[in-house]
Amino acid sequence: MFKSLVLVAQTLYLVSVLAGDTATKLVEKTLPANGGVAFVGEQHKQTPFPQWLTDFTGMTQWPGLDPPYVPLSFIDMSKIPNYKQHQQGGCRVNPLEACSFDCHNCVEPDDVHTCAKLSQTFDDGPTPATLRLLDKLKHKTTFFALGINTVNHPNIYREVMENGHLIGTHTWSHAYLPSLTNEQIIAQIEWSIWAMNATGNHYPKWFRPPYGGIDNRIRAITRQFGLQAVLWDHDTFDWKLVSNDPKRTENQIYDDVREWKKHKQGLILEHDGAHKTVDVALNVIDILGNDQLTVSQCVNGIDYIKKYSE
Ligand SMILES: *[C@@H]1O[C@H](CO)[C@@H](O)[C@H](O)[C@H]1NC(C)=O
């Protein structure tokens, strides 16, 4: 997914940390080696780093893959349960009550994981491939955008908006959240929200965890942002088409989708991060037709928590 990324030199930057509501102290931080990431040839088109975000963070440019933690006064750390951090598949470290979706397919009552009408959803954009999807779509659909792609493709992000589609957050840089500390999780969420606000003037309601990586530690954080988790009950595994060892073919995906269509309900996971997965999505639209819902329509909910005026 980050094939188009290139590492730039390690940089030093200043982050102003809001200590309570009173003092502001400057803390010097060094970006890790994988920080300071930019898209080749796209930087001039980036969402400008807004003054309100400089005022709040002390920074003047968008972070790399490992965004810095900026404390937020509305987050109560004592509300976050102490489940253990783990890598993907390292599921034994936590009890079943942690309610992990990727480990045990567990969902909480406020998670959205299905839909009354079988509907597609798209993760990992916006990318140039997203535009081909926009050309084809005759119904409103849901995109879960990465913050880092949002600030690097602001015009594509706004075109998705102008076409009336719903956009939720997919974190800043596609981290597997259960492997992160609470502070790192907050950083992934806050920077994705700031990217969406700086680019689209709105604050999202819907959150799709990368790799389905969510448990009650992560929910305790995302709920404090007002976000609601969106999972799925039908997986195309379309990303396997772009992985080094493809264990899935286009035709297997189309066969699955035709089968799912018979039951009429559900939420389908797809990706607009690559041309190959978008090629598949265009054919899936032909199979399913346009009688689909956005995630907010699935649950009769709102599209965004807030829309700001410019
Ligand atoms: C969103 O952007 C507006 C400026 O358009 C700013 O005043 C506001 O503080 C931002 N809110 C968040 C949560 O990013």
The ligand as an SDF file (V2000), in Angstrom:
LIG
                    3D

 14 14  0  0  0  0  0  0  0  0999 V2000
  -11.5680   21.9380   12.5220 C   0  0  0  0  0  0  0  0  0  0  0  0
  -11.2050   23.0200   11.7100 O   0  0  0  0  0  0  0  0  0  0  0  0
  -11.6330   24.2840   12.1990 C   0  0  0  0  0  0  0  0  0  0  0  0
  -11.2160   25.3220   11.1720 C   0  0  0  0  0  0  0  0  0  0  0  0
  -11.8880   25.1040    9.9560 O   0  0  0  0  0  0  0  0  0  0  0  0
  -11.0150   24.5520   13.5380 C   0  0  0  0  0  0  0  0  0  0  0  0
  -11.4740   25.7880   14.0400 O   0  0  0  0  0  0  0  0  0  0  0  0
  -11.4000   23.4410   14.4960 C   0  0  0  0  0  0  0  0  0  0  0  0
  -10.7260   23.6330   15.7270 O   0  0  0  0  0  0  0  0  0  0  0  0
  -11.0000   22.0900   13.9290 C   0  0  0  0  0  0  0  0  0  0  0  0
  -11.4780   21.0350   14.8130 N   0  0  0  0  0  0  0  0  0  0  0  0
  -10.8880   19.8500   14.9130 C   0  0  0  0  0  0  0  0  0  0  0  0
  -11.4560   18.8980   15.9090 C   0  0  0  0  0  0  0  0  0  0  0  0
   -9.9660   19.5030   14.2160 O   0  0  0  0  0  0  0  0  0  0  0  0
  1  2  1  0
  1 10  1  0
  2  3  1  0
  3  4  1  0
  3  6  1  0
  4  5  1  0
  6  7  1  0
  6  8  1  0
  8  9  1  0
  8 10  1  0
 10 11  1  0
 11 12  1  0
 12 13  1  0
 12 14  2  0
M  END
$$$$
